[in-house]
Amino acid sequence: MLYAFSALLTALICGPIFGKYLLYRDAVATPQFPMTASALGIDGSAPRAVPQDTALALASRLVDGGWLVAGFTALALFAAGVGYGKLAARLIPVSGRAGTVAAAAVAIWNPFVAERLLQGHWSLLAGYAALGWTVLAVLSLHREPSWRRWAMLAGAFAAGGLTPTGSILVLVVAVVTAVAARLPGRMLTGLVGCWVVTASPWLVGAVVSSNVGSSGGATAFALRAEPWLGTFGTALGLGGIWNADAVPASRTGPWALVATVMLVSVVALGTWSMVRLRLDSARTVGALGMLAAVVVLVVVLAATSPGIALMDMLLAHVPGAGLVRDTHKYLALAVPFVSLAAAAAVAALRRLIPAGFAVAAMLALVVAPLPDLAWGVGGNIKPVAYPADYGRVTGLIGANADGRSGAVALWPADNVRRLSWVGGQSLSPLPRMLDAPVVVSGELFVDGEPVDSPTGRTFEVVETLRDGGDTRELAHLGIGWVVVEESTPPADLAAVEPVYRGQHLTLYRIDSAEPPPTPGMPAWTAAIIAFALWVSSLLAALIALLLPAATARVRPFLR
């Protein structure tokens, strides 16, 4: 029942995202992702999408990239429902099947999921989904410290660690669970070591990167208060993403207050029920509850003036502090307890009404207040077809990318586009299509405030283009190609005959470009080894999962 229900809710959300390619805000699907230094996180930029891009580059050799991204998105939601449902069955067994369904419902159908989908953060949802499985893996390891349990924990870490933020999320929940379960010190050390192995792809990228910091943005990325709720009420309702455009319509008016009251009522009833039940797992449940309370409080405080000042100081002086700038992401750590509370609330209702009615009441309180999460979050998430220009430009650059032809610069330099054939804001898909080094500004404007302005060579390239695109200066900076995307080219560049001119893209060749800087062999070797360790963690978990069933089938033939 849990699997079927999770699949049903996932289908209701993800039904329209299959076919063609997802391209909206941060979500970028392309037919085939290139295996470049950027994909491995060793091109010098902050490794924000590692090992996500490496995995897509490898897997898209076998499966079309559009199906991969859509499939991973659906798999993340399905895994979230099943994982949190199994967690409820383990820690709140009295709730029964009805409780597992309620836990799955609140895990899949909530404002956090809706807003992250609208922002295009499908890979972050993999980390979100892995939290329930991580708690289960730690508890199983405590009970039976076998190689299979270690492998399952490594698999949970690897699956959650598609992005650095997801990796941090699973580590936090694993340590909290281990401490609550009184895991021996040597096993806790092994747990952290296991996490380091699975996090090694982006850790290697962070070591190699010349720009792991973030230039400001604490105000822009702080929790955004929803109508009638304030920041505290918004955090309790699991909403408040920094981008007001990535919010379901139902959360933009007074209905947000009604929906939040319903969710908080479920959590309050479930908390009261768990206190009365005197659970055998009370320490673990209590630790997850404490984690949820602390996370909500910290996220709210980070949105105050002192919190913003502290965050700006961290961003200015602490390398890698950009990982915690978008504080709304960390509300994911509250969901394990919220899902348990939903299950316990059903257990309380079952004393008064039949299980079926208890589940129906829970669904009315959880699903009904957010009706526009259905069908691609109200139809906002839908695939698009790439114009022929993109295939032609990709082919032209790929056919001449020999390491000496120079890097590719994009114009306009803005990080976010509003392309005519997309129908909304998105990143340019070119950095994930071109099998060549691509210079991307990375600068983002939030409410008119510039965030993550380019530095070093990237800054020089962007400024050269903004000053007119002097071809000699571009060649000196190692730029061999400039792709103009639905825009007027810089003045100097416009005097050059383009290699290709289409409806959406114009491609210019810069002659005599110097070779662009490339990572050395040690960086390539370290990145490949790290990615191999990450893949091995997933394979080990898969073997551990399938081995008992395979052994049971073979055993009769060995007698």
Secondary structure, 3 states (H helix, E strand, C coil): CHHHHHHHHHHHHHHHHCCCECEEECEECCCCCCCCHHHHCCCCCCCCCCCHHHHHHHHCCCCCHHHHHHHHHHHHHHHHHHHHHHHHHHHCHHHHHHHHHHHHHHHHCCHHHHHHHHHCCHHHHHHHHHHHHHHHHHHHHHHCCCHHHHHHHHHHHHHHCCCHHHHHHHHHHHHHHHHHCCCCHHHHHHHHHHHHHHHHHHHHHHHHCCCCCCCCCHHHHCCCCECCCHHHHHHHCCCCCCCCCCCCHHHCCCHHHHHHHHHHHHHHHHHHHHHHHCCCCHHHHHHHHHHHHHHHHHHHHHCCHHHHHHHHHHHHHCCCHHHHCCHHHHHHHHHHHHHHHHHHHHHHHCCCCCHHHHHHHHHHHHCCCCHHHHHHHHHCCCCECCCHHHHHHHHHHHHHCCCCCCEEEEECCCCEECCCCCCCCEECCHHHCCCCCEECCCCEEECCEEECCCCHHHHHHHHHHHCCCCHHHHHHCCEEEEEEECCCCCHHHHCCCCCEECCCEEEEECCCCCCCCCCCHHHHHHHHHHHHHHHHHHHHHHHHHHHHHHHHHHHHHHC
